Amino acid sequence: MPQGIGPIGIYHSHPFSSKIFHSHTDDSTLISLSKQFSNSTSIVTNGKEINYYRIGKNEKAKEISAEFSSPKMIKFFNISFNEVFQLKIDNNILKSKEDRKQLNVKLFNILSTYLDKIWDELEYFDYGKSVVKNTNIKPYLTRNISSKSIRIRIPERFKEISGVKLQLNKEREGNNNYSQFKLKVKVKIPIYSANESETLSNFNNMIKTELLSNNIIQKIYNCVIDDTKGRIILPDDRYLNFFGYFIRLSSYNQQILNRNKLSSKNFQIIMKLVSLFENFKKMKLNYTMKRHLLLSISDIKKFSKKFEWEDSINKEINKLKKYFNFI
């Protein structure tokens, strides 16, 4: 679930306890999570009652009350990041089978460290014009993932003609024998907000987490390193409209790469989404629900065309026609 839509945190039970409590281990876990996601919530139950906790002052957990409502579909603003990195990789790393296995992790670490170091220096642009970080987000809020984005950009003073240069060395071994690789990082992420009066600066940590931890790390983990052409290929973002919220999946433009790298995981996700539709068969759907269901199925069909299991997904969708005559 994207940040800004619902609670993020931990859920656990103490089934044999007559009184609900928040242990030292629970506190430590919630403190750690809260440093990544503000307002992280810990939900604890003994099977009968439920308590809710958040980290308060002095990093101590405090019990809070919870209210449940059915709000309107909240909007989001799009953030994009599109940069080219020139990587010099030590050939000792490329030739070592052991190092090669860990190369994706090493690549993310060097890129993440670099972006983390200059994060506060990054520039925000609105269609080419500079955006001040305390700008109100209301003009940028949308329900369309294709809407124009606020672009995050690395300042020109950090770049050379060919882009940002980074170097990956083999530890304790210095030499001048490197191979050059080009890495294009292209990201678009929706940042949800229920409060239209907030400013862009309020979302600094959320944007950083979504960009680095929830997007770029997954792209690099699934990247393909082409030694012959000196390039590192990242999968593209593909967003599925799932009842008004957008689920991000990844795919390549080449089917052979999809089959080798992403096929199994994506198939599992798509099958779970399709199976969820059966939960609506006993419900009386209004116009809005029918529309969202059709949009979700349409996006799933488009995404499935990139994989060898397209026919299997279409068969599962056709089975739904006996429950939903509008499909």
Secondary structure as UniProt FT lines:
FT   TURN            3..5
FT   STRAND          9..13
FT   TURN            15..16
FT   HELIX           24..36
FT   TURN            38..39
FT   STRAND          41..45
FT   STRAND          50..55
FT   HELIX           57..59
FT   STRAND          61..64
FT   STRAND          75..90
FT   HELIX           91..95
FT   HELIX           97..101
FT   HELIX           103..118
FT   HELIX           119..121
FT   STRAND          123..126
FT   TURN            127..128
FT   STRAND          129..131
FT   TURN            133..134
FT   HELIX           138..140
FT   TURN            145..146
FT   STRAND          150..153
FT   HELIX           156..158
FT   TURN            161..162
FT   STRAND          163..168
FT   TURN            171..172
FT   STRAND          178..193
FT   TURN            196..197
FT   HELIX           200..203
FT   HELIX           204..208
FT   HELIX           209..216
FT   HELIX           217..221
FT   STRAND          224..226
FT   TURN            227..230
FT   STRAND          231..233
FT   STRAND          236..242
FT   TURN            243..244
FT   STRAND          245..251
FT   HELIX           255..257
FT   HELIX           258..262
FT   HELIX           263..277
FT   HELIX           278..280
FT   TURN            281..282
FT   HELIX           287..304
FT   TURN            305..306
FT   TURN            308..309
FT   HELIX           310..319
FT   HELIX           320..322
FT   TURN            325..326
//
